[in-house]
Amino acid sequence: MPLLEVKDLVVRYDKAVILNGVSLTVDGNELVGLVGPNGAGKSTLLRAISGLVRFEEKMKRGTQGDIVLEGEVRFAGERIDRLPPHEIRRRGLVHCPERRRPFKELTVMENLMAGAYLSRSSADTRARLARALELFPMLARRTTQVAGKMSGGEQQMLAIARALMFDAGLLAIDEPSLGLAPLVRLELFGAIARIHAAGTPVLLVEQEVGQVFRLADRNLVLSQGRIIAAGTAAQLMADQTLRAGYLGL
């Protein structure tokens, strides 16, 4: 049984179809890359999986504009597509959204501890804090710094470290390298590789196709709301139509 199973997922905003029958799986030992052109629906897919689209639907009910969500999402065998985001998070599916979004007025340590709000015990929290600071040594040196005064790359590292402060059965990361300098990107992708090597499955949405292909066990290509191809990096790179039209290579 896959750890994550998405079946025939549809998301419509008013008359605009963002996702059109998306199905995918992530196994318990995988790092799966999700790539595709801008506007393909990659971020919406992660938001639907983590319950945020359903939350938006409820918030906008009765106002102008409709959000339609159809299909099934299962995590560890349990159907979760009708659960609120905090319940999905409690079950171990952790979404690290794009554009970092730490609590900018809080310190690094306060941000990390905020990520542990669902932790089962203080011992568990201490263990996860030690792991986060080991993965991102820069944060260990800046625990008292206010997050809003950090660079974009540092804030992204903090956002991922905060996401790891609860037992992550699957880490879904959205565009972690967006707007970062090349050297910072390399450091960030190295940390993601270490997170996966330590046993955490990852679903990685990213524009840096080359980096994703180097990291991922398997890759999916999303275009116009549909999965149009799946396979290893070698398989996808061998398709000249995919390379030119969808991968930007």
Buried (B, 14 or more C-beta within 10 A) or exposed (E): EBBBBBBEBBBBBEEEBBBBBBEBBBBBEBBBBBBBBEEBBBBBBBBBBBBBBBBBBEEEEEEEEEBBBEBBBBBBEEEBBEBBBEEBBEBBBBBBBBEBBBBEEBBBBBBBBEBBEEBEEEEBBEEBBEBBBEBBEBBBEBBEBBBEEBEBBBBBBBBBBBBBBBBBBBBBBBBBBBEBEEEBBEBBBEBBBEBBEEEBBBBBBBBBBEBBBEBBBBBBBBBBBBBBBBBEBEEBBEBEEBBEBBBBE
